[in-house]
Every structure is written in C-alpha cells, then in structure tokens.
Amino acid sequence: MGAAGSRLEKALGDQFPEGERYFGLENFGNTCYCNSVLQALYFCVPFREQLLEYYSMNKYPREAEENLLTCLAELFSQISLQKKKTGVIAPKRFVQTLKKRNELFRGYMHQDAHEFLNFLLNDLVDTLEKESHPAKSSPETSSPVRLANGQNNGQANGVKHEPLVTWVHKNFQGILTNETRCLRCETVTARDETFLDLSLDIEQNSSITSCLKNFSSMETLNAEDKFFCDKCCSLQEAQKRMKIKKTPHILVIHLKRFKYMDQLKRHKKLCYRVVFPLELKLCGIVEDADSEYSLFAVVVHVGSGPSHGHYVSLVKSHNHWLYFDDENVEIIDESAVQSFFGSAQEYSSNTDHGYILFYERLSANTYI
C-alpha cells in the first residue's frame, strides 16, 4: 500500500486526524469477509477504546491460551500504535485463531460477513463471561446468565440471577418485545429478548425506515398458526408484533440480501435498492423514545450471488469517508455512499450493495 498510502496522506494533507491510523488488512485467500467487518469494528470508536483498555489491563504472556478477544485486542493495539499513518497489517494470528474456534471459517469457500460478525460478538461475550465467573461466583450465585442474540433473562437451579452485562453488550445490545394479543379475551402476552443486531427483510425500492416498520408490523395468527392463550386455555386467533423496546448505543442492521428460492432450490442474492440514510430517526418505531443515529460504517457485498463475490467496507472517520478493500484504503466523497444502495432494476451491472450497516446513537453517552 506504499503508493496508495502516500496518496491517502496527500489527499487528507493537514486534515489527517491527529493520532488516527488508516491501515489496510492483508487477505489470506478468502478473508475479505473478516477484514471488512474488522475495519467497521475498529472505527466503532467506543468499542475500540474499551477493547484497548481491556488489552492494557489484561496482557497475557505468549504461552497463554489465545482466544479471539485477546487476538482482536492485540490487532487493534498494533494498528493504533503504528508510527506510520497508513500501511498494511496482516491479521494472521486473529485469522488462525478464528479457524481454530470455528470450522466454518477453515476452508477457502466464500464466507458470510454477517455470520462472522455474529459469531465474533458472541464469542467475545462468552470469553468475558468466563473471565468474570470466578469473581462473580458465590454460594448464592452460580454462573451468570448469558445475554446475547435472542436470549432472555432467566433462572438456573431455581434461582434468578442478575445477567452479566459486558462492555460488548453496552455497545451493541438492545431489547425487543414480542407482544401477542388474544383476539378473544384481549389478554396481551409480552416476552422480552435481547439482540446484538437486527436482521431485516428487504423489498425493492425501499428504505431502512420502511424495512423497520415492516419488522414491527402487526401479524395475524389464525388457521394453523393459532396462538395458545393461557387465559382461554385453548388455541385462539391472535395479533402478534415485534417492537424495539430499548435501542442500543451501536445499532447494527443486517439486510437480508440472500434468500432461499424454492423454485431454484438455492439461495439468490436480492440486489434491491434499499436506501440507508446517513442520519436515521426511529420515530414511531421505538417503544421507549425516538432515537437518532448516525451512519459510520457499511460492509458491502460485491457480486451477483451468495456463494461467490467479495466484501469491502465504507467507514466514516473524523468527518471523512474511507473505502477499505483489504490492503487498499482510499478516501471517497460522502455522496459516493449512495452508489451502494442497490439496483433499481432487476438486472444491473452494479453488484456493490450495502449488506451490514453500523449506526451510532447521537447525543447519548448512556449505555443499557
């Protein structure tokens, strides 16, 4: 990246952010899915700062067992401490550890960036919980209840435990409420569940706001899908909806661009045009309050199908937008982000589509 790095430094000139580093990541054959997500997470500033703080307090000797948390923290530390402003780093130890932890990522097949992100965040949570276990254990309390995607506060051995909320949760975790109303007795059954990201169905020529409204829309349960009402003690027609009860500090939205088609007997990529605004307002969608978010990263899938292609990422850093393509880093105009919305026509030469969106809540320093 020598020449490219020089061009980037020249393009930013005096505007190059003090103390910031823009480094590409080496690709080990098929690791663009990993590199694109890691760049998005690195420029998630509160997450990066807490990870580096964790690393400074928990530096392990080389002979200690490696895990994804320590490897990620070491990688972020290596980037942040570089003397040069730009360059390339090989995330070799992280990738090696990832392949040890999950056989899904061991081959050379095209991998899914969202599956990787989900696995990584949950693995970080697992490690933090295991590390906190000795400190939290007592005769009255056994292991903490895990809070991750789709998991509820619960009980173990008949004793209710306070869930462990890690700094990963504090950044990414929100709460959904699943409400079901019996149409016979009007009783409402509500169940809370946590999430680290939201996966949204998409439609042609739509927007993130409309996708979120569809996510929270009312669904009628009837015929074979009737709901068993505890009050009526029988199956009844009901109305069901999912609401966002509490928004996370970092809202991660996964657009479901890969859909299984029965007639094709395989997954197909939906190249639909889905507008994702730079500023997102969740008016009327969130239960607790209207929340405003600012887009700071996009993981982009490049290619016409789910089993092949490439991943890149767009990142906003200090009011500049950057394009990360493995080892290469370029500055781009903010207006260029719109070119990744998708295709308005079914058949288009444009195959670069926003896949995972990272939004940070504005004017909110409080965590869940």
C-alpha positions as CSV (number, residue, x, y, z in Angstrom):
1,M,0.0,0.0,0.0
2,G,3.0,2.3,-0.3
3,A,1.8,4.4,-3.2
4,A,-1.8,4.2,-2.1
5,G,-0.9,5.2,1.4
6,S,1.0,8.2,0.1
7,R,-2.0,9.2,-2.0
8,L,-4.3,8.9,1.0
9,E,-2.0,11.0,3.2
10,K,-1.6,13.6,0.4
11,A,-5.4,13.7,-0.1
12,L,-6.0,14.4,3.5
13,G,-3.0,16.7,4.0
14,D,-3.3,18.9,7.1
15,Q,-6.7,17.3,7.7
16,F,-5.2,13.9,8.6
17,P,-6.7,13.3,12.1
18,E,-4.2,13.5,14.9
19,G,-3.4,10.1,16.3
20,E,-5.6,8.2,13.8
21,R,-4.3,5.3,11.7
22,Y,-5.7,4.1,8.4
23,F,-4.3,0.6,7.7
24,G,-5.4,-2.0,5.2
25,L,-5.6,-5.7,6.2
26,E,-3.9,-8.4,4.3
27,N,-6.2,-11.0,2.7
28,F,-5.3,-14.7,3.2
29,G,-7.1,-16.1,0.2
30,N,-10.7,-15.6,1.2
31,T,-10.7,-13.4,4.3
32,C,-12.3,-10.3,2.9
33,Y,-15.4,-11.1,4.9
34,C,-13.3,-10.9,8.0
35,N,-11.3,-7.8,7.0
36,S,-14.4,-5.8,6.1
37,V,-16.1,-6.4,9.5
38,L,-12.8,-5.8,11.4
39,Q,-12.5,-2.4,9.8
40,A,-16.1,-1.5,10.7
41,L,-15.4,-2.5,14.3
42,Y,-12.1,-0.7,14.5
43,F,-13.9,2.6,13.6
44,C,-16.6,1.9,16.1
45,V,-14.8,4.2,18.5
46,P,-16.4,3.3,21.9
47,F,-15.9,-0.4,21.1
48,R,-12.3,0.2,20.1
49,E,-11.5,2.3,23.2
50,Q,-12.9,-0.3,25.6
51,L,-11.1,-3.2,23.8
52,L,-7.8,-1.3,24.0
53,E,-8.5,-0.6,27.7
54,Y,-9.2,-4.3,28.2
55,Y,-5.9,-5.1,26.4
56,S,-3.8,-2.7,28.6
57,M,-5.2,-4.4,31.7
58,N,-5.1,-8.0,30.5
59,K,-1.8,-8.5,28.6
60,Y,-1.2,-12.2,28.6
61,P,2.1,-14.0,28.2
62,R,2.7,-15.6,24.8
63,E,2.3,-19.1,26.2
64,A,-1.2,-18.3,27.5
65,E,-4.1,-19.8,25.5
66,E,-5.1,-17.5,22.7
67,N,-8.7,-16.5,22.1
68,L,-10.5,-14.2,19.7
69,L,-10.8,-11.5,22.3
70,T,-7.0,-11.3,23.0
71,C,-6.1,-11.6,19.3
72,L,-8.6,-8.8,18.3
73,A,-7.3,-6.6,21.1
74,E,-3.7,-7.2,20.1
75,L,-4.6,-6.4,16.4
76,F,-6.3,-3.2,17.3
77,S,-3.4,-2.2,19.6
78,Q,-0.9,-2.9,16.7
79,I,-2.8,-0.6,14.4
80,S,-3.3,2.2,16.9
81,L,0.4,2.2,17.9
82,Q,1.9,2.3,14.4
83,K,4.4,5.1,13.8
84,K,3.2,5.5,10.2
85,K,-0.2,7.0,9.5
86,T,-1.0,4.5,6.7
87,G,0.1,1.0,5.7
88,V,-0.9,-2.7,5.7
89,I,-1.1,-5.1,8.7
90,A,-1.5,-8.9,8.4
91,P,-4.2,-10.1,10.9
92,K,-2.6,-13.6,10.8
93,R,-2.9,-14.6,14.5
94,F,-6.6,-13.5,14.6
95,V,-7.4,-15.5,11.4
96,Q,-5.6,-18.5,12.7
97,T,-7.5,-18.4,16.0
98,L,-10.8,-17.8,14.2
99,K,-10.2,-21.0,12.1
100,K,-9.4,-23.0,15.3
101,R,-12.5,-21.7,17.0
102,N,-14.9,-22.4,14.2
103,E,-14.5,-25.0,11.4
104,L,-17.0,-23.0,9.3
105,F,-14.2,-20.5,8.5
106,R,-11.4,-23.0,7.8
107,G,-11.9,-23.7,4.1
108,Y,-11.4,-21.4,1.1
109,M,-15.1,-21.1,0.3
110,H,-16.8,-17.7,0.2
111,Q,-18.0,-16.8,3.7
112,D,-20.8,-14.7,5.0
113,A,-19.7,-11.4,6.7
114,H,-22.8,-11.3,8.9
115,E,-22.3,-14.9,10.2
116,F,-18.8,-13.9,11.1
117,L,-19.8,-10.7,12.9
118,N,-22.5,-12.6,14.9
119,F,-20.1,-15.4,15.8
120,L,-17.3,-12.9,16.8
121,L,-19.5,-10.8,19.1
122,N,-21.0,-13.8,20.8
123,D,-17.5,-15.3,21.2
124,L,-16.2,-12.1,22.8
125,V,-19.2,-12.2,25.2
126,D,-18.5,-15.8,26.1
127,T,-14.9,-15.1,26.9
128,L,-15.7,-12.1,29.0
129,E,-18.3,-14.0,30.9
130,K,-15.8,-16.9,31.6
131,E,-13.2,-14.4,32.8
132,S,-15.7,-12.8,35.2
133,H,-17.0,-16.1,36.5
134,P,-14.6,-16.6,39.4
135,A,-15.2,-13.0,40.6
136,K,-18.9,-13.3,40.3
137,S,-19.3,-16.8,41.9
138,S,-20.5,-17.3,45.4
139,P,-22.6,-19.9,47.2
140,E,-25.7,-17.9,46.4
141,T,-25.0,-17.3,42.7
142,S,-23.7,-19.7,40.2
143,S,-22.7,-18.8,36.6
144,P,-24.1,-15.6,35.2
145,V,-27.0,-15.8,32.7
146,R,-25.8,-15.1,29.2
147,L,-27.3,-12.2,27.4
148,A,-26.8,-12.4,23.6
149,N,-28.9,-12.5,20.5
150,G,-32.4,-13.8,21.2
151,Q,-31.7,-14.8,24.8
152,N,-33.8,-13.9,27.8
153,N,-33.1,-13.1,31.4
154,G,-33.7,-16.4,33.1
155,Q,-33.2,-18.7,36.0
156,A,-30.9,-21.6,36.8
157,N,-31.4,-24.2,39.5
158,G,-34.5,-22.3,40.5
159,V,-32.5,-19.2,41.5
160,K,-32.9,-16.0,39.5
161,H,-29.5,-14.4,38.5
162,E,-28.6,-10.9,37.6
163,P,-27.4,-11.1,34.0
164,L,-23.8,-10.1,33.3
165,V,-23.7,-7.1,31.1
166,T,-20.3,-6.8,29.4
167,W,-18.9,-3.8,27.6
168,V,-19.8,-5.6,24.4
169,H,-23.4,-5.6,25.5
170,K,-23.2,-2.0,26.5
171,N,-22.2,-1.1,22.9
172,F,-24.4,-3.4,20.8
173,Q,-27.2,-4.8,22.9
174,G,-30.8,-3.7,22.5
175,I,-34.1,-5.2,23.7
176,L,-37.1,-6.4,21.7
177,T,-40.6,-7.0,23.0
178,N,-42.6,-9.8,21.4
179,E,-46.3,-9.0,22.0
180,T,-49.2,-11.3,21.3
181,R,-52.8,-10.2,21.9
182,C,-55.5,-12.9,22.1
183,L,-58.5,-11.7,19.9
184,R,-61.0,-13.5,22.2
185,C,-60.1,-12.3,25.7
186,E,-57.8,-9.3,24.7
187,T,-55.0,-10.6,27.0
188,V,-51.6,-9.4,25.9
189,T,-48.6,-11.7,26.4
190,A,-45.2,-9.9,26.2
191,R,-41.8,-11.5,26.1
192,D,-38.5,-9.6,26.0
193,E,-35.5,-10.8,24.2
194,T,-32.1,-9.2,23.6
195,F,-30.3,-8.6,20.3
196,L,-26.9,-7.6,19.1
197,D,-28.0,-6.8,15.6
198,L,-31.3,-6.6,13.7
199,S,-31.8,-8.7,10.5
200,L,-34.4,-7.0,8.2
201,D,-36.3,-8.4,5.3
202,I,-35.9,-6.1,2.3
203,E,-38.1,-5.1,-0.7
204,Q,-37.3,-3.4,-4.0
205,N,-37.0,0.4,-3.9
206,S,-37.5,0.6,-0.1
207,S,-35.6,2.3,2.8
208,I,-34.3,1.3,6.1
209,T,-37.2,3.1,7.8
210,S,-39.8,1.2,5.8
211,C,-37.9,-2.1,6.5
212,L,-38.0,-1.3,10.2
213,K,-41.7,-0.5,10.1
214,N,-42.4,-3.8,8.4
215,F,-40.3,-5.5,11.0
216,S,-42.6,-4.1,13.7
217,S,-45.8,-4.5,11.8
218,M,-48.8,-6.4,13.2
219,E,-49.3,-10.1,12.1
220,T,-52.5,-12.1,12.5
221,L,-52.2,-15.6,13.8
222,N,-55.1,-17.8,12.5
223,A,-55.9,-21.1,10.9
224,E,-52.9,-23.5,11.5
225,D,-50.9,-20.7,13.2
226,K,-53.4,-20.0,16.1
227,F,-51.9,-18.9,19.4
228,F,-52.4,-21.0,22.6
229,C,-53.9,-18.5,25.1
230,D,-53.2,-19.4,28.7
231,K,-56.3,-17.5,29.9
232,C,-58.6,-19.1,27.4
233,C,-56.8,-22.4,27.8
234,S,-57.2,-23.0,24.1
235,L,-55.9,-22.1,20.6
236,Q,-57.2,-18.7,19.6
237,E,-56.7,-16.2,16.8
238,A,-54.3,-13.5,17.9
239,Q,-52.3,-10.5,16.7
240,K,-48.6,-10.5,17.1
241,R,-45.9,-7.8,16.7
242,M,-42.3,-7.2,17.5
243,K,-41.3,-3.9,19.0
244,I,-37.9,-2.3,19.7
245,K,-38.2,-1.7,23.5
246,K,-34.7,-0.4,24.0
247,T,-32.2,0.8,21.4
248,P,-28.5,0.0,21.6
249,H,-25.7,2.6,21.6
250,I,-24.5,1.0,18.3
251,L,-27.3,-0.2,16.1
252,V,-26.2,-2.9,13.7
253,I,-28.6,-3.6,10.8
254,H,-28.2,-6.7,8.6
255,L,-30.1,-6.5,5.3
256,K,-31.3,-10.0,4.3
257,R,-30.0,-9.9,0.8
258,F,-29.6,-13.7,0.4
259,K,-33.0,-15.5,0.1
260,Y,-33.7,-19.2,-0.5
261,M,-35.8,-19.6,-3.6
262,D,-37.9,-22.8,-3.7
263,Q,-38.2,-22.8,-7.5
264,L,-34.4,-22.5,-7.8
265,K,-33.6,-24.8,-4.9
266,R,-30.8,-22.5,-3.8
267,H,-30.2,-19.0,-2.3
268,K,-30.3,-16.0,-4.5
269,K,-28.9,-12.5,-3.9
270,L,-31.5,-9.8,-3.8
271,C,-29.9,-6.7,-5.4
272,Y,-32.8,-4.5,-4.4
273,R,-32.3,-0.8,-3.9
274,V,-32.6,-0.1,-0.2
275,V,-31.8,3.5,0.9
276,F,-29.9,3.8,4.1
277,P,-29.7,7.4,5.3
278,L,-26.6,9.0,6.9
279,E,-28.9,10.1,9.7
280,L,-31.5,7.7,10.9
281,K,-34.5,8.7,13.0
282,L,-36.5,5.9,14.7
283,C,-39.7,7.9,15.0
284,G,-42.7,5.8,15.9
285,I,-40.7,2.5,15.7
286,V,-39.1,2.5,19.2
287,E,-41.1,2.0,22.4
288,D,-39.0,4.0,24.9
289,A,-38.3,7.1,22.9
290,D,-37.4,8.5,19.5
291,S,-33.8,7.8,18.8
292,E,-31.4,9.4,16.3
293,Y,-28.5,7.6,14.8
294,S,-25.6,8.5,12.5
295,L,-24.1,6.0,10.0
296,F,-20.4,5.4,10.5
297,A,-19.7,2.1,8.6
298,V,-21.1,-0.1,5.9
299,V,-20.0,-3.6,5.0
300,V,-20.6,-4.0,1.2
301,H,-21.1,-7.3,-0.6
302,V,-19.7,-7.2,-4.2
303,G,-21.0,-9.9,-6.5
304,S,-24.1,-11.3,-8.1
305,G,-24.6,-14.4,-5.9
306,P,-24.3,-15.6,-2.3
307,S,-21.7,-18.3,-2.9
308,H,-19.1,-16.0,-4.5
309,G,-18.0,-12.4,-4.5
310,H,-16.1,-10.0,-2.4
311,Y,-16.5,-7.8,0.7
312,V,-15.3,-4.2,1.2
313,S,-16.2,-1.6,3.8
314,L,-17.0,2.1,3.9
315,V,-16.0,3.9,7.1
316,K,-16.6,7.4,8.4
317,S,-13.7,8.7,10.4
318,H,-13.4,12.3,11.6
319,N,-16.0,13.5,9.0
320,H,-14.1,11.8,6.1
321,W,-15.4,8.7,4.3
322,L,-12.9,6.0,3.6
323,Y,-13.1,2.9,1.3
324,F,-11.4,-0.2,2.7
325,D,-10.7,-3.0,0.2
326,D,-8.4,-5.5,2.0
327,E,-4.9,-3.9,1.7
328,N,-6.1,-0.8,-0.1
329,V,-7.5,2.3,1.5
330,E,-8.9,5.3,-0.3
331,I,-10.8,8.5,0.6
332,I,-14.2,8.9,-1.1
333,D,-16.8,11.6,-1.3
334,E,-19.8,11.3,1.1
335,S,-22.1,11.3,-2.0
336,A,-20.4,8.0,-3.2
337,V,-22.1,6.2,-0.3
338,Q,-25.4,6.4,-2.3
339,S,-23.9,4.2,-5.0
340,F,-24.1,1.2,-2.6
341,F,-27.9,1.4,-2.0
342,G,-28.5,-1.3,-4.6
343,S,-30.1,-1.6,-8.0
344,A,-33.5,-0.1,-9.0
345,Q,-33.8,-2.6,-11.9
346,E,-33.7,-6.4,-11.5
347,Y,-30.8,-6.7,-14.0
348,S,-27.9,-4.3,-13.5
349,S,-24.2,-4.2,-13.8
350,N,-24.0,-2.7,-10.3
351,T,-23.2,-5.6,-7.9
352,D,-21.9,-3.5,-4.9
353,H,-24.7,-3.5,-2.3
354,G,-24.8,-2.4,1.3
355,Y,-25.1,-5.5,3.5
356,I,-24.4,-4.6,7.2
357,L,-24.9,-1.1,8.4
358,F,-23.4,0.4,11.6
359,Y,-25.1,3.4,13.2
360,E,-24.1,5.2,16.4
361,R,-26.7,6.9,18.6
362,L,-26.4,10.7,18.7
363,S,-26.2,12.7,21.9
364,A,-26.3,9.6,24.1
365,N,-23.5,8.6,26.3
366,T,-25.6,6.3,28.5
367,Y,-25.5,2.6,27.9
368,I,-28.0,-0.1,28.5
